[in-house]
Amino acid sequence: MLKDGCRPDIVVINSLINIFCKSGRLDNVLKIFEEMCSYKCTPTAITYNMIIKALFESNAPPSEAYSWFEKMKANKVPPSSFTYSILIDGFCKRNRVEKALLLLEEMDEKGFPPCSFAYCSLIDTLGKAKRYEAASELFQEYKENCGDASSRVYSVMIKHFGKCGKFNEALDLFNEMKRVGLSPDVYTYNALLSAMVRVNMIEEAQSLLQTMEESGCKSNIHSHNIILNGLAKTGGPKRAMEMFTKMKTMKLKLDSVSYNIVLGCLSRNGMLEEAAKLMKEMGSNGFEYDLITYSSILEAVGKINEGERTTSF
């Protein structure tokens, strides 16, 4: 293109930067950015957004990504709502939640409308840090400030209500989102299923799974693993194996989590022979054994040895 005397415009430059960002070739990205002046191209918010996002994804220090945000403002390129969302999500993923909260505040001061993606990242990070009250307060702020609520933000809050044992609050939120016209998706249903299983409401969780399918929301392997895990912990190996066998007949691709759940159940009940057989099946189906797999088998062996010692006494 250059040999033919054609100068690339900003669309071409941004396309190249996007390609190099996605392939992790940041050296090429920075080189192109430095050459933009010679092409008489001025970087746009899109240019900076791609670079900031790529830096976070490459595990570069957060300060480096933030320096590009400062450079952007210094060069009088106005940050967009998406710029703030990238920064908030990036800082959340590095557990820099206080910095992310400051950016959310700055975003509001700049007059940007509430961004569901940014709130979702923050609420999820606060929940993972077990700061459930702060997550709930931020969720309330989101509902008050955002005209068009997102089902994904509701799903995240339902998930964390379930994790801290507040099943009633999780159920209330599930019903609320339907009242305001939001359709629960597979993530929402899975969040509520997990909340139910945590309080040993296995039958109710199975009923919800059926309701989910009947409403046209297709379940995934995670939906069934949640129920399987509940049965393995409360219903014993018989019910867990029944569910596991049923899952094999469905149009679902079992994963290593499915196998490890049942292995753990068999092992806790000292069923070494059955566990070893299932472990062999797991390997023949192309799944690699992980720490959970080996721990389960060792637990089963330990149960047998423990039983032998008790008998000898």
C-alpha positions as CSV (number, residue, x, y, z in Angstrom):
1,M,0.0,0.0,0.0
2,L,2.8,2.4,1.0
3,K,4.8,1.4,-2.1
4,D,1.9,2.3,-4.3
5,G,1.9,5.8,-2.7
6,C,-1.2,5.3,-0.7
7,R,-1.4,6.6,2.8
8,P,-3.4,4.6,5.3
9,D,-6.3,6.4,6.9
10,I,-7.5,6.0,10.5
11,V,-9.8,3.1,9.5
12,V,-7.0,1.1,8.1
13,I,-4.7,1.9,11.0
14,N,-7.3,0.9,13.6
15,S,-8.0,-2.3,11.7
16,L,-4.3,-3.2,11.8
17,I,-4.0,-2.3,15.5
18,N,-7.1,-4.4,16.2
19,I,-5.5,-7.4,14.4
20,F,-2.2,-7.1,16.3
21,C,-4.0,-6.5,19.6
22,K,-6.1,-9.7,19.2
23,S,-3.0,-11.7,18.4
24,G,-1.1,-10.3,21.4
25,R,1.6,-8.6,19.2
26,L,1.8,-5.4,21.3
27,D,5.3,-4.5,20.0
28,N,3.7,-4.1,16.5
29,V,0.8,-2.1,18.0
30,L,3.1,0.4,19.7
31,K,5.2,0.7,16.5
32,I,2.2,1.5,14.4
33,F,0.9,4.0,17.0
34,E,4.3,5.8,16.9
35,E,4.2,5.9,13.1
36,M,0.7,7.4,13.0
37,C,2.0,11.0,12.9
38,S,4.0,10.3,9.8
39,Y,0.8,9.1,8.1
40,K,-1.0,12.2,9.3
41,C,-3.4,10.1,11.3
42,T,-4.7,11.2,14.7
43,P,-5.5,8.4,17.2
44,T,-9.2,8.2,18.1
45,A,-10.9,6.9,21.3
46,I,-11.2,3.6,19.4
47,T,-7.4,3.4,19.0
48,Y,-6.8,4.0,22.7
49,N,-9.6,1.7,23.8
50,M,-8.0,-1.2,21.8
51,I,-4.6,-0.6,23.2
52,I,-5.8,-0.3,26.8
53,K,-7.9,-3.5,26.5
54,A,-5.0,-5.4,24.9
55,L,-2.7,-4.3,27.8
56,F,-5.1,-5.6,30.4
57,E,-5.5,-8.9,28.5
58,S,-1.7,-9.4,28.2
59,N,-1.4,-9.1,32.0
60,A,0.6,-5.9,31.7
61,P,0.8,-3.9,34.9
62,P,-2.5,-2.0,35.4
63,S,-0.5,1.2,35.8
64,E,0.7,0.7,32.2
65,A,-2.9,0.4,30.9
66,Y,-3.9,3.4,33.0
67,S,-1.0,5.5,31.6
68,W,-2.5,5.2,28.1
69,F,-5.8,6.5,29.6
70,E,-3.9,9.5,30.9
71,K,-2.0,9.9,27.6
72,M,-5.4,9.8,25.8
73,K,-6.7,12.7,28.0
74,A,-3.4,14.6,27.6
75,N,-3.8,14.4,23.8
76,K,-7.3,15.8,24.1
77,V,-9.0,12.6,22.9
78,P,-12.2,12.4,25.0
79,P,-12.7,8.9,26.6
80,S,-15.9,7.2,25.8
81,S,-18.2,5.1,28.0
82,F,-16.5,2.1,26.6
83,T,-13.1,3.4,27.7
84,Y,-14.3,3.6,31.3
85,S,-15.9,0.2,31.0
86,I,-12.6,-1.4,29.8
87,L,-10.7,0.2,32.7
88,I,-13.2,-0.7,35.3
89,D,-13.3,-4.3,34.2
90,G,-9.5,-4.5,33.9
91,F,-9.0,-3.1,37.4
92,C,-11.7,-5.5,38.8
93,K,-9.9,-8.5,37.3
94,R,-6.7,-7.4,39.1
95,N,-8.7,-7.1,42.3
96,R,-8.2,-3.3,42.3
97,V,-11.8,-2.7,43.2
98,E,-11.3,0.7,44.9
99,K,-9.6,2.1,41.8
100,A,-12.5,0.7,39.7
101,L,-15.1,2.4,42.0
102,L,-13.2,5.7,41.6
103,L,-13.4,5.3,37.8
104,L,-17.2,4.6,38.1
105,E,-17.5,7.8,40.0
106,E,-15.5,9.7,37.5
107,M,-17.6,8.2,34.7
108,D,-20.7,9.5,36.4
109,E,-19.2,13.0,36.9
110,K,-18.4,13.1,33.2
111,G,-22.1,12.7,32.5
112,F,-21.9,9.2,31.0
113,P,-25.1,7.1,31.4
114,P,-24.8,4.1,33.8
115,C,-23.1,1.2,32.0
116,S,-24.4,-2.3,32.8
117,F,-21.0,-3.9,31.9
118,A,-19.1,-1.7,34.3
119,Y,-21.6,-2.4,37.1
120,C,-21.6,-6.1,36.4
121,S,-17.8,-6.3,36.7
122,L,-17.8,-4.3,40.0
123,I,-20.7,-6.2,41.6
124,D,-19.2,-9.5,40.7
125,T,-15.8,-8.5,42.1
126,L,-17.3,-7.2,45.3
127,G,-19.2,-10.5,45.6
128,K,-16.1,-12.6,45.0
129,A,-14.4,-10.6,47.8
130,K,-17.4,-11.5,50.1
131,R,-18.3,-7.8,50.3
132,Y,-21.9,-8.7,49.9
133,E,-23.3,-5.6,51.5
134,A,-21.3,-3.3,49.2
135,A,-22.3,-5.4,46.2
136,S,-26.0,-5.1,47.2
137,E,-25.7,-1.3,47.7
138,L,-24.0,-0.9,44.3
139,F,-26.8,-3.0,42.7
140,Q,-29.4,-0.8,44.2
141,E,-27.6,2.2,42.8
142,Y,-27.5,0.6,39.4
143,K,-31.3,0.0,39.5
144,E,-32.0,3.6,40.5
145,N,-29.7,5.1,37.9
146,C,-30.2,2.8,35.0
147,G,-33.4,3.0,33.0
148,D,-32.7,-0.2,31.0
149,A,-31.6,-2.8,33.5
150,S,-29.6,-5.8,32.3
151,S,-30.5,-9.5,33.0
152,R,-26.8,-10.2,33.4
153,V,-26.4,-7.7,36.3
154,Y,-29.4,-9.3,38.0
155,S,-27.9,-12.7,37.4
156,V,-24.6,-11.7,39.1
157,M,-26.5,-10.3,42.1
158,I,-28.6,-13.5,42.4
159,K,-25.4,-15.6,42.3
160,H,-23.9,-13.7,45.1
161,F,-27.0,-13.7,47.2
162,G,-27.0,-17.5,46.8
163,K,-23.4,-17.7,47.8
164,C,-23.9,-15.9,51.1
165,G,-26.9,-18.0,51.9
166,K,-29.6,-15.3,51.2
167,F,-31.8,-17.6,49.2
168,N,-35.0,-15.6,49.8
169,E,-33.3,-12.4,48.5
170,A,-32.1,-14.3,45.4
171,L,-35.6,-15.6,44.7
172,D,-37.1,-12.1,45.2
173,L,-34.6,-10.7,42.7
174,F,-35.4,-13.5,40.2
175,N,-39.1,-12.7,40.5
176,E,-38.5,-8.9,40.3
177,M,-36.6,-9.1,37.1
178,K,-39.5,-10.9,35.5
179,R,-41.9,-8.2,36.8
180,V,-39.8,-5.5,35.2
181,G,-39.9,-7.3,31.8
182,L,-36.5,-9.0,31.8
183,S,-36.3,-12.6,30.6
184,P,-34.1,-14.9,32.7
185,D,-31.3,-16.5,30.7
186,V,-29.3,-19.6,31.4
187,Y,-26.9,-17.6,33.6
188,T,-29.9,-16.4,35.7
189,Y,-31.4,-19.8,36.1
190,N,-28.0,-21.3,36.9
191,A,-27.5,-18.7,39.6
192,L,-30.8,-19.5,41.2
193,L,-30.2,-23.3,40.8
194,S,-26.9,-22.9,42.7
195,A,-28.7,-20.9,45.4
196,M,-31.3,-23.6,45.9
197,V,-28.7,-26.4,46.0
198,R,-26.7,-24.5,48.7
199,V,-29.8,-24.6,51.0
200,N,-30.5,-28.3,50.1
201,M,-33.6,-27.5,48.0
202,I,-32.7,-30.2,45.5
203,E,-36.3,-31.2,44.5
204,E,-37.1,-27.5,44.0
205,A,-34.0,-27.1,41.9
206,Q,-35.0,-30.0,39.7
207,S,-38.4,-28.5,39.3
208,L,-36.8,-25.2,38.3
209,L,-34.7,-26.9,35.8
210,Q,-37.8,-28.4,34.2
211,T,-39.5,-24.9,34.2
212,M,-36.4,-23.5,32.6
213,E,-36.6,-25.9,29.7
214,E,-40.4,-25.5,29.3
215,S,-40.0,-21.7,29.1
216,G,-37.7,-22.1,26.1
217,C,-34.4,-21.3,27.9
218,K,-32.0,-24.1,27.0
219,S,-30.0,-25.5,29.8
220,N,-26.3,-26.2,29.6
221,I,-23.9,-28.7,31.2
222,H,-23.4,-26.4,34.1
223,S,-27.1,-26.4,34.9
224,H,-27.1,-30.2,35.2
225,N,-23.8,-30.3,37.1
226,I,-25.4,-28.0,39.7
227,I,-28.2,-30.5,40.3
228,L,-25.8,-33.4,40.1
229,N,-23.6,-31.9,42.8
230,G,-26.6,-31.3,45.0
231,L,-27.7,-35.0,44.6
232,A,-24.1,-36.2,45.2
233,K,-23.9,-34.3,48.5
234,T,-27.4,-35.0,49.9
235,G,-28.9,-37.9,47.9
236,G,-26.0,-40.3,48.0
237,P,-24.3,-42.3,45.3
238,K,-27.5,-44.0,44.0
239,R,-29.3,-40.8,43.1
240,A,-26.1,-39.2,41.8
241,M,-25.4,-42.2,39.5
242,E,-29.0,-42.1,38.3
243,M,-28.7,-38.5,37.3
244,F,-25.3,-39.0,35.8
245,T,-26.7,-41.9,33.7
246,K,-29.6,-39.7,32.6
247,M,-27.2,-37.0,31.6
248,K,-25.4,-39.4,29.3
249,T,-28.6,-40.0,27.3
250,M,-29.3,-36.3,26.8
251,K,-27.8,-34.1,24.1
252,L,-25.2,-32.8,26.6
253,K,-21.5,-33.3,26.4
254,L,-20.3,-34.3,29.9
255,D,-17.3,-32.5,31.2
256,S,-14.6,-33.3,33.7
257,V,-16.7,-31.6,36.4
258,S,-19.5,-34.1,35.8
259,Y,-17.1,-37.0,36.3
260,N,-15.3,-35.5,39.3
261,I,-18.6,-34.8,41.1
262,V,-19.7,-38.5,40.9
263,L,-16.1,-39.7,41.6
264,G,-16.2,-37.6,44.8
265,C,-19.5,-39.0,45.8
266,L,-18.4,-42.6,45.2
267,S,-15.2,-42.0,47.1
268,R,-16.8,-40.4,50.1
269,N,-18.9,-43.6,50.4
270,G,-15.8,-45.9,50.1
271,M,-16.9,-47.3,46.7
272,L,-13.4,-47.7,45.4
273,E,-14.2,-50.3,42.7
274,E,-17.0,-48.2,41.2
275,A,-14.8,-45.0,41.5
276,A,-11.9,-46.7,39.7
277,K,-14.2,-47.9,36.9
278,L,-15.6,-44.4,36.4
279,M,-12.1,-43.0,36.4
280,K,-11.1,-45.4,33.7
281,E,-14.2,-44.3,31.7
282,M,-13.3,-40.7,32.2
283,G,-9.8,-41.3,30.7
284,S,-11.1,-43.3,27.8
285,N,-13.5,-40.4,26.9
286,G,-10.5,-38.1,26.6
287,F,-10.6,-36.3,29.9
288,E,-7.4,-35.6,31.8
289,Y,-7.2,-36.5,35.4
290,D,-6.7,-33.5,37.6
291,L,-6.0,-32.9,41.3
292,I,-9.7,-33.4,42.2
293,T,-9.8,-36.7,40.4
294,Y,-6.7,-38.1,42.2
295,S,-7.9,-36.7,45.5
296,S,-11.2,-38.5,45.1
297,I,-9.5,-41.9,44.5
298,L,-7.2,-41.4,47.4
299,E,-10.2,-40.6,49.6
300,A,-11.8,-43.8,48.6
301,V,-8.6,-45.8,49.4
302,G,-8.5,-44.0,52.7
303,K,-12.1,-45.0,53.5
304,I,-11.3,-48.7,52.8
305,N,-8.1,-48.6,54.9
306,E,-10.0,-46.9,57.7
307,G,-12.7,-49.6,57.5
308,E,-10.0,-52.4,57.6
309,R,-8.4,-50.8,60.7
310,T,-11.8,-50.6,62.5
311,T,-12.5,-54.2,61.6
312,S,-9.1,-55.4,62.9
313,F,-9.9,-53.8,66.3
